[in-house]
């Protein structure tokens, strides 16, 4: 009979089965809990559990080192040997890996490596669910309908290698999205939050915020496409700068393929990108945004290498006081480019703005400006400039002399986040935020609102 072993035992047994020159084993123990609601009433809830095992085999040869990667879910002890053999066969059948490096060694073991995985469950919503029910009652009394979902995940990752690494990381990840609609569905507003444990989210405050926005939308104003002074909320800033981070690989820049390239070869490292003293950084130990303090790579690509698994991560400034400081590198691409090793880290912060909240920035507006709620359907148009296009969603509001006077139509925009940093005239207070477009992949962000004097609304959109 198949036996489901403890995660660390699965890792150790897979390493014992190895017959190749090197082996990396990653066991991800995943649990999740969720709530969904519509029309001011809960509709579904659920709890799930799962395990995914990734085995990376390496084979040294006269031409270099090859790697083979195989991942499978719901792995038991009986599944281990076929899985290890499949990874080894993949490595033996592959050519030399371009990103080959010696497997990481010498990293102290995690003291909790042999402990049971952390788990989440419905208890994570013990305080949140009653507060959400109160918000339903207030919304019903106020003539609006609430829709949305809350999701909490907890992943315990166990990483073991043939070089002796035994590392463990527990990653909580919570998201809350709340949408309010008028009964006739002609008005809609959205708010989202990222959280580690649902103890720092307030459904009542979010409902009050959405009620105010639905009130703004009672007056409808049609505006043409054009360039407008625009207030980007933290969620929109996060979506744009996350894409910038994903596009900041050193190799692509050195080879002349990105916005961070210079004509004739080289990079823009050291160049002043922003007049404001803004610092864009990642830190695996950032309070409230903690992420894995070592590389966890299930596959190799432009921004990650399976050979780097277990490599310690350190706080990294990508942009420091407006100046481009680092581009992302693996050990392999650092060797290729001559730049420091700077792997990607699973959080992102923009700091160095003022102390104003978004509301205070609205109140300080003179003349006319647009206030956005969020962006979505963001796609790249031109990698050479990092020109992105996308749509506004769930509320674009007109601000006149410090007051919101109504809701305007949605727009398609065309902008580059790098260019936006160079044109931003004001940055507000940095706060934790949920990126709406990339929230399925990247949730740990802290951003300020930005004031852009001439944001390019390239065409009118009929979306809501």
N, C-alpha and C positions, 0 to 999 in steps of 0.2 A: 504493500500500500504506500502511496506517495505520502511523504511527510513534509509539512511546511515548517521550515526551520526559522530560527531567529535571523534577522538580517545580517548580523555580523558573522553568524555561522555559515550562511550562504556565501558571503564574501570569502571567508577563509577556505571553505571547501572548494570553491571555484579556483582559488589560487593554488591549492594542492593538486588540482587536476591538470595544471598547465604543463605542456611539453614544449613550449616555444621559449624564445629568449627573454620575453617580457610579457607581463599581463597586468592590465588595469581592470578592476571590477567596481562598478557603481551600482549600488542597490538603492532605489528610491522607494520608500514606504510612504504612501499617500493616503490621506483621509480628507473628506470634505463634508460640509454641512451647508444647506441652502434653504432659503425661504423665497417664495414668489408671491406677488399679490397683484390684483387688478380690481379696479372699481371700488377701492376702499375695503377690500376683503382679501385675506390670505387665500391662495388657490392651491399651492403645493408646497411640500417641504420634503427634504430627503437627506440621507447620510450615505456616503460611499466609502469604500476602502479598496486599496489596490497596491500592487507591487510591480515595479519594472526593474529588470536587471539588464545592465549593459556590460558586455565583455569586450575588451579591446586587447587583441593579441598582437605582439610585435615579433618579427623574424628578421634577424640580421643576415645580410648576404653580401657578396662581393661588390655589388653595385650600390649597396645602401640598405637601410632598414625599411621593411614594409609593415603595414598595419592592416588589421581586419577588425571590423566593428559589427557586432550583432546585438540587438536588443529584443527582449521578449517580456511579456507581461505574465502575471500570475505564475511565477516560477516556483516550483517545489524542488526538493532534493533530487528527485528522479529526472528532472529536466536539466540538471546542471551539466552533466558530462556532454550530452548532445550540443548544448549551447556553447560550451567552451571549445568543443571540437569544430563547431561551425565557424567560430571566430578565428581559430587557428587555420582552418582551411582557407578562409577568406584572405588571411595575411599571406599564406604561402602562394596563393594564386594571384596576388597583386604585385605590381611593380613597386620599386622603391618609393616611399612616401616623401613628397617634397618637403614636408614640414618636420621630418624626423629629427628628433633630439633625444639625448639620454633621458630616460624616465626620471622624474623628480625624486630626490631622496633627501634624507636628513631632516625632515620636518617632524617635530615632536608629535606623538600620537595624541588624539583627543581622549581625555580621561573618561568620557562617557561612551566610548566606541562600542562597548559590549552591552550597553543599556538598551532596554526596549524602546521602540520608536515612540515618539510623541504622537498623540492623536487628538483630533478635534471631534466635536459632536454637537448635538442640538443644544447642549448646555452653554455653548458660546453665545447663544441668543437669549440667555435667561433674563437679562435686564433690557435688552434691546427690543424683544418681541412685545412686551407690555407697553413700552413707550411708542412703538409703532402703532399698536392698537389705539392708543390715545390720539395719535396723529390722524388716523382714519376718522375718528369721531369729529375732530375739529375740521377736517377737510369736508366731511359730509355736511356739517353745519354751515360751512362757508361756501357751499355750492361748487365744489371742485372734486375731481376724482384723482386718486393716487394710484400709480402703477409702478412696478419695479421689482427688484430682486436684491437679496443680500447673499453673499457667498463667502464662506471661510474655508481655507485650505491649510493643511499643515503637512509639509513634506520633510521627512527625516532622510537625509542622504548619507549613506555609508560608503566611503571610498577606500579601497585597499589596493595595493600594488605589490608586484614582485620585488620592488626595491625596499619594502618595509613600511610604506605609508599606511597608516590606519587613522583615517580622519572621519569626522562626523559633523553634520550641520543640520539643525532644525530650522525650517523656514516657514513661519506663519504668513499668510497672505489673505487679507480680507478686503472685499469691495462692496460698496453700497451704491446703487443707482436708484434715484427716485425721480419720477416724472409726474407732473401735475397737468391735468387737462381740464378745460372748461367742459361742462356737460354737452355742449354742441360740437365739441372736438375742434373748434376753430382756433383755439389758443392752447399752446403747450409750453411748458418750461421744464428744465432739467437741472438736477444737482447730483453730484457724486462725491463720494469720500473713499479714501483708502485707509485701512486700519489693520492693526495686528491682532486685535482681540475684541472689537466691537464695544469696548468700554469708553471710547473717546468719540463716539458719534451720537448726535442728538437729533432724532427724527422730528421733534417739535420745532427746533430751530430751522431745519431744512424745509419743513412744510411752510413755516412763516416766510422764508425767503422765496419759495415758489409762489405763495399767495401774492406777495408783492409784485412779482414779475408778471403773473397773470393779470393783475390790476393794470400794470403799465400797458399790457397788450390790448386793453379795451379800446384804445385809440390806435388806429392803423394808418401809417404814412407810407406812401410808395416813393422810393428813391431810385434814381438811375445808377448804373454802374459808374465807377470812378474811383478816385483816390480820396480817402477820408481819414481825418484824424480818428484813430481807433484805439480803444482800450481793450487789450487782450487780457482775459482773466488768467490766473495761474494754470488752469487745466489746459488752455489753448497754448500757452507758452511751453508747457511740458511736452505736449504732442509735437510741437515744432522742434524743440531742442533734443528730444529723444531721437528723432530722425537724423538730426545733425550728428549726434554721437554715433549712431549706427553707420554713418557715412564717413567717419573720420579715421579709417584704417590707413596706417602709414604707408603700406606697400602701394595701395592704389594712388595715394597722393604723390609718392616718389615717381611712379610710372606715368604721371600726368593725366590721370583719369578723373580727378575730383576737384571740387571747389578749393581744396587745400593744396593744390599743385601750383607751381610757378612755371611760367613759360621757359622752355629749354631745360627743364628738369629741376628737381628740388621741391621743397615744400615751403609753406608760408609760416612755419614755426618762427616765433618771435615777432610776428607782425601784429600790430594793434588792430583788432577787429571791431572794438566798441569804444566810443568816447566815454561812456559811463564806466566806473570802476567795478565791473561785474566779474565775478569768479564763478565759472562753471566747473563743478567738481564731483567726484564720487568718493565715497568712504564706506567700507563695509561695516564700520562701527558707528555710523551717524545715528544719533539717538532717534528712535522711532522709525528709522529706515534701515535697520540692520539687515545685512545680506551676507552671503557666504564669504568668509575671509580667505578662501583659497579657490583656485580655479576648479570648476566642475564642467568638463567638456565631454558631451556625449558623442560629438562628431567634430571633424575638422572643417574649417572654412576660413574666409578672409579675416575673421575677427577672433578665432579660437582654434586651439590645437589639442588633440587628444593626448599628445605627448606632454602637455603642460599640466595635466591633471595633478592637483595637490599643490601647485605653485602658490605660495603665500601672496595675498593681495594687500596693498598698502594704500592709504589715502592718496588720491591723484587729482591734481588740478589740470583740467583740460584747457580752460581759459583762465588766466590769472590777471585780475584787474584790467580786463579788456584785451589782454594780449594772448595769442595762441601759444599755449605752453606744451601740450602733449598731443600726440596722435596714438591711436590704439595699436599695440603690437603684441604678437606672440614672441616667444624666444626665437623662433625661426625668422619672422619678419623683422625683428630687431637686428638680427645678424645681417639680413639682406640690406637693410636701410642704414645701419649704423646708428640707429636711434635707441633710446633707453627702452627696456622691457616695460610695457604698460598695458597689461591685459584689461579687457572690459570688466566693469564691476556693475552689479545689479541694482544700482540706485543712481540718482542724479539730482544735484542741487544747484540752483543759481542764486548767488548771494551778492551783496554789495549795493543793493538799492537803498531806498529810504525807509521810513517807518510808516508810511501811509498805507492804509487798507485800500482795497479796490473802491469801497464806498467813498472814502476821503479823496481818492483820485477823481472820481466822478464829480464830487462837489467842487473840486478845484478847477474843473474844466471851464475855460472861457470860450465863447463861440459855440460851434457845433462839432459834435464828435459821435462816433458809434461805440456802443458798448456790446461786446459779444458775450454769448453764453458758452459756446464750445465749438469745436471744429470736428469734421468727420470726413470720411472717404478721401484721406490725404494720399496723394500719389506723386511720384517723382516725374518731372518733365525733362529736366536737363541736369545731369550729374556734374557737368563742368561748372555750373553756378549754384547747384543744389536748389534749383527752382522747383517748388512744390505747388501743386494745385489741390484744391479741396473745396468743401462747402461749409457754410455756417449752418447751425442747427439749433432748434428749440429756443429761439429768441434772439433777435438783433434789435437793440433799442437805440433811440435817438436821444442824445444828451444835448441840451441847449442851456448854456450859462449855468452849469452846475446842477441841472435838474433833468431827470428822465421825463420826456414829454410824450412818449409813445413807442410802439413797436413798428419796425420797418420790415420790408421784405428780406428774404434770404439772398445771399450772394455766393457766387463762385469766386475764389480768390486765387491769385498767382503771386507767390512770394518765396523768397529764400530766407531761411532762418539766419544764415550768416549775414545777409544784407540787412535783415531786420535789426540785428544787434548793432550794426553800424549806424542805424537811423533812429534808434530808440531815444526819446528825449527824457523819459522818466521811468524809473523802476520803483515799485512799491515794496511792501514788506514781504519777505519770503515766508511761505506757509506750506504745509503738507497739502498735496493735491492729488486727485485721481486723473490721469490722462484718459480722456474718453476714447480716442481712436485706438490707442495702443494698450488699453487697460487689460486686455486678455494676455498680454505678454510682458508688460512692464508697468508696475504699480507703485514702486517706491520712488517718489519724486517730491521735491519741495521747490517751489517757484514763486517769484513775485508777479504781480500784474505789470504789464509794460504798456507805455503810451507810445504809439507809433504815429508820427505826424501825417503820414501819407500812405496808409495801407492800401494795397491795390485790390479793390473789388472789381474783378475783370468783367463780370457779367451778372445779370440778375438770375437767381435760381427760384424755381417754383417749389422747392422742398420746404418742409416744416421743421 
